[in-house]
């Protein structure tokens, strides 16, 4: 009987789900809108001026347009500072953020797929113009004045930036998984008509075509609009205000 009980206890222990990865300490505070900044360290995550859509986007490794939830997700902003007990990978930091959002915002989501028109990135027939680098630490990615600069950055970061600016899904099929130095200057490709058509917070109607030409000529990356299945992270439940630190 004792052996049977020990066996049952062992089976029960094995059946217990592994604890979700979590930060050792974390602070969340409400802020006014500002310029989003997300920085990772060996054991830390610093998110400044992020709305909840951005939090979900980063936690699940998707783009803003792939997050489906209440409209107010983009209207509440936070600073988040979190540290893990030990050095971890970025993938583990994302998992820890998912745990934090579930605990503090009661976030619950499910994944789905939807066919959408997306901008698909591939390497042009003459090859790409990105300079491969062997860089440690956080990638540097800067955007401003219609110019993007990546130092030790990824193509995925560039795809995410384009998706946010153009408000369309961007699918990276370049196969370029390394770190690169690159500069994308979009300014020369704007016409006067395009600039006049720009809204204060919206791109011009021909923005997709402008970016496609700039990407091809400056980076050797081909951009095509296609209908493809796009993963969607659907927010089932979330609270506006996090629980206390």
C-alpha positions as CSV (number, residue, x, y, z in Angstrom):
1,X,0.0,0.0,0.0
2,X,2.8,2.4,0.9
3,X,4.5,1.8,-2.5
4,X,1.2,2.5,-4.3
5,X,0.8,5.7,-2.4
6,X,4.4,6.8,-3.2
7,X,3.7,6.0,-6.9
8,X,0.5,8.0,-6.8
9,X,2.3,10.9,-5.1
10,X,5.0,10.8,-7.8
11,X,2.5,10.8,-10.6
12,X,0.6,13.7,-9.1
13,X,3.9,15.7,-8.7
14,X,4.7,15.0,-12.4
15,X,1.3,16.1,-13.4
16,X,1.7,19.5,-11.8
17,X,2.1,22.2,-14.4
18,X,5.5,24.0,-14.3
19,X,5.2,27.5,-12.8
20,X,5.0,30.4,-15.2
21,X,8.2,32.3,-15.6
22,X,8.0,35.5,-13.6
23,X,10.0,38.6,-12.8
24,X,11.5,38.8,-9.3
25,X,10.4,42.5,-9.0
26,X,8.2,44.7,-11.2
27,X,6.8,48.2,-11.1
28,X,4.0,49.5,-13.2
29,X,2.9,53.2,-13.1
30,X,0.4,55.1,-15.2
31,X,1.8,57.9,-17.4
32,X,0.7,60.4,-20.0
33,X,1.4,59.5,-23.7
34,X,5.0,59.9,-24.9
35,X,7.5,58.4,-27.2
36,X,7.5,54.6,-26.8
37,X,10.8,53.0,-25.6
38,X,11.4,49.3,-24.9
39,X,14.9,48.3,-23.7
40,X,16.0,44.8,-22.6
41,X,19.1,43.9,-20.5
42,X,20.4,40.5,-19.5
43,X,18.0,40.5,-16.5
44,X,15.8,43.5,-17.0
45,X,12.9,44.9,-19.1
46,X,12.3,48.7,-19.3
47,X,9.2,49.9,-21.1
48,X,8.5,53.6,-21.2
49,X,5.3,55.3,-22.5
50,X,3.7,52.0,-23.7
51,X,0.0,51.7,-24.2
52,X,-1.6,48.3,-23.4
53,X,-1.7,47.3,-27.1
54,X,2.1,47.7,-27.1
55,X,2.5,45.6,-24.0
56,X,0.5,42.8,-25.5
57,X,2.3,43.2,-28.8
58,X,5.7,42.9,-27.2
59,X,4.7,40.1,-24.8
60,X,3.4,37.9,-27.6
61,X,5.9,38.9,-30.3
62,X,3.3,40.3,-32.8
63,X,2.5,43.7,-34.3
64,X,0.0,46.3,-33.1
65,X,-2.4,45.4,-36.0
66,X,-2.3,41.8,-34.8
67,X,-3.8,42.6,-31.4
68,X,-7.6,42.5,-31.3
69,X,-9.3,43.9,-28.2
70,X,-11.2,46.8,-26.7
71,X,-10.5,50.2,-28.4
72,X,-9.3,51.7,-25.2
73,X,-6.2,49.4,-25.2
74,X,-4.4,52.2,-27.1
75,X,-5.6,54.9,-24.7
76,X,-4.0,53.9,-21.4
77,X,-0.2,54.3,-21.0
78,X,2.3,52.9,-18.6
79,X,6.0,52.8,-17.6
80,X,7.0,49.2,-16.7
81,X,10.3,48.4,-14.9
82,X,11.0,44.7,-14.2
83,X,13.9,42.5,-13.2
84,X,14.5,38.8,-13.2
85,X,16.5,36.9,-10.7
86,X,19.0,35.8,-13.3
87,X,20.2,36.6,-16.8
88,X,17.6,35.4,-19.3
89,X,16.9,35.6,-23.0
90,X,14.5,38.0,-24.7
91,X,12.1,35.2,-25.3
92,X,12.1,34.5,-21.6
93,X,11.5,38.2,-20.9
94,X,8.5,38.1,-23.2
95,X,7.2,35.1,-21.2
96,X,7.7,36.9,-17.9
97,X,5.8,39.9,-19.3
98,X,2.9,37.6,-20.2
99,X,2.8,36.4,-16.6
100,X,3.0,40.0,-15.3
101,X,0.2,41.2,-17.5
102,X,-2.0,38.2,-16.5
103,X,-1.3,38.9,-12.8
104,X,-1.5,42.7,-12.7
105,X,-4.0,43.4,-15.5
106,X,-5.9,40.1,-15.4
107,X,-5.1,39.7,-19.1
108,X,-6.4,36.6,-20.9
109,X,-6.0,36.0,-24.6
110,X,-6.3,33.4,-27.3
111,X,-4.6,33.1,-30.6
112,X,-6.4,33.0,-33.9
113,X,-5.7,33.4,-37.6
114,X,-7.3,35.7,-40.2
115,X,-6.7,36.3,-43.9
116,X,-5.6,39.9,-44.4
117,X,-3.9,42.1,-46.9
118,X,-0.3,42.4,-45.6
119,X,3.0,43.8,-46.9
120,X,5.3,40.8,-47.5
121,X,9.0,41.3,-47.3
122,X,11.4,39.2,-49.4
123,X,15.0,39.7,-50.5
124,X,15.2,41.3,-53.9
125,X,16.6,39.5,-56.9
126,X,20.0,41.3,-56.7
127,X,20.4,40.6,-52.9
128,X,20.0,42.8,-49.9
129,X,22.1,45.8,-48.8
130,X,22.1,45.2,-45.0
131,X,25.4,44.8,-43.3
132,X,25.6,41.8,-41.1
133,X,27.2,42.4,-37.7
134,X,28.1,40.3,-34.7
135,X,26.8,42.4,-31.8
136,X,26.1,41.6,-28.2
137,X,23.6,43.4,-26.1
138,X,20.4,45.2,-27.0
139,X,19.9,46.2,-30.7
140,X,19.9,50.0,-31.4
141,X,16.9,51.1,-33.5
142,X,16.1,54.7,-34.0
143,X,13.4,56.4,-36.1
144,X,12.7,60.0,-36.8
145,X,12.5,62.6,-39.6
146,X,11.4,60.0,-42.1
147,X,14.6,58.0,-41.5
148,X,15.2,54.7,-39.8
149,X,18.6,53.6,-38.4
150,X,19.4,50.1,-37.2
151,X,22.7,49.2,-35.5
152,X,23.0,45.5,-34.6
153,X,19.2,45.5,-35.2
154,X,17.0,42.9,-36.8
155,X,14.8,42.9,-39.9
156,X,11.9,42.0,-37.6
157,X,12.3,45.3,-35.8
158,X,12.1,47.1,-39.2
159,X,9.0,45.1,-40.1
160,X,7.4,46.0,-36.7
161,X,8.2,49.7,-37.3
162,X,6.7,49.7,-40.8
163,X,3.6,47.9,-39.5
164,X,3.1,50.6,-36.8
165,X,3.6,53.5,-39.1
166,X,1.5,52.2,-42.0
167,X,-1.0,50.4,-39.8
168,X,-1.0,47.2,-41.9
169,X,0.4,43.8,-41.1
170,X,4.0,43.2,-42.3
171,X,5.1,39.7,-42.9
172,X,8.9,39.0,-42.9
173,X,9.8,36.3,-45.4
174,X,13.3,37.5,-46.1
175,X,14.9,34.6,-44.1
176,X,17.3,37.2,-42.6
177,X,17.4,36.2,-38.9
178,X,20.7,37.9,-38.0
179,X,21.7,41.3,-36.7
180,X,22.4,44.1,-39.2
181,X,23.4,47.7,-39.6
182,X,21.1,49.6,-42.0
183,X,19.7,53.0,-42.8
184,X,16.4,53.6,-44.5
185,X,15.8,57.2,-45.6
186,X,12.2,57.5,-46.9
187,X,12.2,61.3,-47.3
188,X,13.5,61.4,-50.9
189,X,10.6,59.3,-52.1
190,X,7.8,61.6,-50.9
191,X,6.2,63.7,-53.6
192,X,4.7,67.1,-52.8
193,X,1.3,65.6,-53.4
194,X,2.0,62.9,-50.8
195,X,3.1,65.4,-48.2
196,X,0.0,67.5,-48.7
197,X,-2.2,64.4,-48.3
198,X,-0.6,63.4,-44.9
199,X,-2.6,63.9,-41.8
200,X,-1.2,64.9,-38.5
201,X,-1.3,61.3,-37.2
202,X,-1.8,59.3,-40.4
203,X,0.3,58.4,-43.5
204,X,-0.5,59.5,-47.0
205,X,-2.7,57.3,-49.1
206,X,0.3,56.1,-51.2
207,X,2.5,55.4,-48.2
208,X,2.7,51.7,-48.9
209,X,4.1,52.4,-52.4
210,X,6.5,55.0,-51.1
211,X,7.9,52.5,-48.5
212,X,8.1,49.7,-51.1
213,X,10.2,51.9,-53.5
214,X,12.5,53.1,-50.6
215,X,13.0,49.5,-49.3
216,X,13.9,48.1,-52.7
217,X,16.3,50.9,-53.7
218,X,18.1,51.4,-50.4
219,X,18.0,48.0,-48.7
220,X,17.4,45.6,-51.6
221,X,14.2,44.3,-49.8
222,X,11.1,43.7,-52.0
223,X,7.7,44.7,-50.6
224,X,4.5,43.3,-52.0
225,X,0.9,43.6,-50.9
226,X,-0.6,40.1,-50.7
227,X,-3.5,38.4,-48.9
228,X,-2.0,36.0,-46.4
229,X,-3.1,34.3,-43.2
230,X,-2.1,36.6,-40.3
231,X,-1.9,35.4,-36.7
232,X,-4.1,37.4,-34.3
233,X,-3.9,37.7,-30.5
234,X,-7.4,38.2,-29.3
235,X,-7.8,39.8,-25.9
236,X,-10.6,38.0,-24.0
237,X,-10.3,39.9,-20.7
238,X,-8.2,42.8,-19.4
239,X,-8.5,45.5,-16.8
240,X,-7.6,49.1,-17.3
241,X,-6.0,49.6,-14.0
242,X,-3.2,47.2,-12.8
243,X,-3.2,45.9,-9.2
244,X,-0.9,47.7,-6.8
245,X,2.9,47.3,-7.0
